Amino acid sequence: MINTGNPLFNHKFTADPTVLVYDQKVYLYTGHDEAPPESQNYIMRNWLCFSSADLINWEEHPIPLQAKDFSWASGDAFASCVVFNKQHFYWFAAVSHRDIPGKAIALGISETPTGPFRDAIGSALITGNDIPFDKNPMANLDPSVIMDTDGQAYIFWGNQQCYFAQLSNDMLSLQGKINTIELPGFSEGAHVFKRNNWYYLTYGYGSPEKVAYAMSPSIHGPWIFKGILNELAGNCETNRPAIVEFKGKHYFFYHNGALKGGGSHRRSVCVDYLYYNPDGTIKRVLMTSEGLR
């Protein structure tokens, strides 16, 4: 498939991008909206995987993971994050738990970036029981995992409240307590990454969601709010950013409802260039229909 502009793909509805650079390729993992035109509900059963060596020519791979691959889950393939560590690819994903009320975070594992992925634990990594003080059934949404420069992994997630925790060395459990981060307007869609000496935490801001970001000199904070990164995406109440550097350029992935028949429950992934100021802050993203062309 050749990228002719935004949205990136027009044959399927895609959402909630997460991006991994591995072996000179970009691997783009997305949610898959399947709600019929008359539906105002999220219907997502699986995730999709695309790869590219130039962000123009894309290859779609077989479905790498489905919500039903987690036997303890009742369904729903919400936002996710894929990272590579110690010869394995780890897929952190939000699903609905069959026995514990609310959303949960699952963990898949594979030896290849395209899968297939399998359940790495046989149970949820995080459930509503882990944050009993939060009565929000949607609290365990949108995981984002960062492999820090010292090899330690951290997970960020949340809905209306941002959480983060350290992961164990084998990535299969939390290590230590769950912490909270206070961020202005935090809705959901956390995405965390590091560039030079700064950590960045981007997220869906307000409702409908713009994207805002904060910066910190340490993964443990304090997080300094830096403002809005991009404005409302067209015809869509949500957003989930993913930022990546590839071959010397920086890219901002997001979703909107721009495809024919699209909307908040039939979304489409887009990509535009992203630029930094000399002090490390990020310039406001210009969303375009041309994309990278």
N, C-alpha and C positions, 0 to 999 in steps of 0.2 A: 504494500500500500504506500502511495506517495502522499505526503502531507502537502495539501494545497492551501492551507490556512487553518483558521480556527472555526469550529472545533476540529480537533485532530482527526477524529474518526466519525464517519456519518452512517455506518452500517449497523451500529449498535449504540445504545445509550451507555455512557461510561461516567463514573463519578469517583470522588475521593481519591485522587492520585497519590501514589507514593513511588519514589524513584530510587533506583540503586544503580551505581556505576560499577561495572565489573568486567574485567578483561576487555577493555576498550569499547564497551557497549553500554548503552543506557537501557536498563530494564524498567519499564513503566507498568506498575500494577494498579489496577483500578477496580472499583466496584462495578456492578452491572445492574442498572435499573431495568426492571421488566414490567413495571406497572402499565396496564392498558390505558389508552387515552382518557377514559372516563374516571380513572381512579385517582384519588388524592391520598394514597397511602404508599409507603415505601415497600416495594416488593423486590427483594434482592436475595438470591439464592446462592450465588457463586461470585468468584472474583476472576478477573481477566489478566492476561499478561501479554505485553507487546515489547519488542526490542528493536533497537536501531543503533547503527554506528555513526549516524550523522544527523539525527533528529528530523530528517526529511523522508527517508525511506524506512518504513516500519514493517516488521514481521509480526503477525499475530500467532501466538502459540496456543496449543490445546489448553482447555480450562485447567489451571494448576491446582485449584482448591475450591471446595464447596462447603457450605455451612454444615451439610449432613455428614461430612468427613469427621466431625467431632460428635461422637455417639451420645455424649451427655448434653448436647445442645439441641434446642428445639427449632433452630433455623435462624434466618436473617444474617446476611453478609454485609455488615456495616464496614466503616473505614478501617484501614489496616496499615501495617508498616512492615517492610522486609529489610533485613540486615544480614550481612555476611560476617561470620566469626568462626575461626578455627575449623575451616574446611566444610562448614555447614551454612545453609541459608535458613534463617529463622523468620517465620511469618506470624506476626502478632496481629490479631484480628478481633473485632468486636462482634459478638453474636448474642442471641438470647439463650439463657440457661433453661434447661428443661425442668429442673427441680428447685432452683433457688430463684426467687423473684428478681426481675430486672435483668439488665445486660451483664455480660461477662466478657473477659478477655481470654481468648484462646491462643494457643501457640502451635503452629505447624513447623515441620522441619523437612529439609530436602538436601540432597547432595548436589543438586544443580539449580541454577537460578530459575529455570522454567518448570521445575517440579517433575512429576507430581509431588505435592506436599502431603505429609501424613501427620496425625496428631502426635505431638512430641511428648505429652505428659499423660494423656488418658483422662484428664480432668482439666478444669479451668485454671488458668494462672491467677486470675483475679475475679472475685464474685462480689455480689452485694454484701455478703457476710464479712468481707474484708474492710468495708467502710460502713459499718452499721449506723454511724452517726449521720450519714447522708441518706435521706429518705427518697431521694430522686431515683426512680427506677432506670433512668437513662444515664446515671453517673459514670458507668464504665464504658464510655465511648471513645473512639478515635485514638488508639495508642500510637505513640511515636517513640522510637527507640534510637538512642545515640550511642555509638561506640566511641568512648572518649580516647584521647591520645595515649592514655596509660593502659588501654585495653579493658577498662571497666565499662560496663554497660548500664545505662539508666533508662527507665521508661517514664514517659509523661502521658497523661490521658485526662479525660473528664468531660463533663457537661454541666455548665453553669458554675462549676468549681474545677480548678486545675489541680491535679495531683501529680506527684512524681515519687519514684522509689528506685533504689539501687537493685540491680539484678544480680543473682548469684553467678559465679564463674562459669557454670555450665549453662546459663541462660534459662534454666528450667523452673526457677522460683524467685521470689523476692528475697532480698537480704536487708534486714533492718526494717524500720517502720515506714509507713506511708506518710508522706509530707504533703502539705498544701502550699500553693503559690497564689497570692492575691494579685490579680491582674485586672485592670479596668476593662469592663465590657466583655469579659471572657464568656463565650457561649459554648464553643466546642472546637473540634478540628485542630488540635495542637500539632505543631511540627517543629522539632528542635534540631539544631545543627550547630556546628562550630566552624568558624573561619578566622584564621590568624589567631589572635589572642582573645577573641570574643565568642561567647555563646549567644545564640539567637533562638528566641521562642516566638514563633508566629502562630496565629490562631484566628478563628472566626470571632468577630467583634460585633456585639449587638444583635438586633433582629429587625429586619432581615440583615444577614451577615455581610459586613465588610471584612477585610483582613487587617489586623493590627499586629504589632510586634514589640517585643522587649529584648533588651540586651543585658548580659551579665559578664563580669570577668571570671566568674566561677560557675560550674554546673550547679552548685548549691545556692546560688544567688549572692547578693540581692539582685532581683530583676528590675531593670530600669525601663519604664514604659517609654516608647519612642514614637508612638502615634500610628496613624493609619498607613498601611502599605499599599492597599488598593481598594477602590470603591466597590459598590455593589455590582456583582456580576449579573448580566442581563437575564431577566425572566427566571430568577432562581433565588429562593430565600436563604440558602445555605452556601457555604464555601469551605474548602479544605485545601490549604496551600501545600506545595512541596517545592523545595528549592534545592538546586543541585549545580555544581560546577562540572563542566565537561569540556575537555580540550581547550581550556583557557577562557571559556565564556560561562556566564551564569544565566540560569533559566528559572522561570517561575511557572510552575504548573498549578492549575486551578480548574474549577468546573463552572459551567453556566447552563442555561436552558435554551440555548440558541438553535438547536436543531428543530426542524419542522416537527410539530407535535411535542416539543420538549417543554420542560418546566421544572418545578421544584422536585418532582418525583420521576422525571425523565431527563437526566442531566448529561452533560457532555464535557469531557476533559479538553482543556486548551493549554497552550504554552506561549509565553512571551519572554523577551529578554529582561534581565534584571541587572541593575547597576548599583554600585556602592559609591558612597562619598569617601574622600580621603580619610575621614575620621572613623570609618567603619560603619556608619549609619547607612541605611538603604534608601535609595531614591524611590519615589512613588512609582509604582508599576503602571505602565501604560498598556491597557488591554486593547488588543487589536483584532480585527477580523483577518488580517493578512498573516498574523503569527510570525513565523521565522522565514517566510518567503521573501 
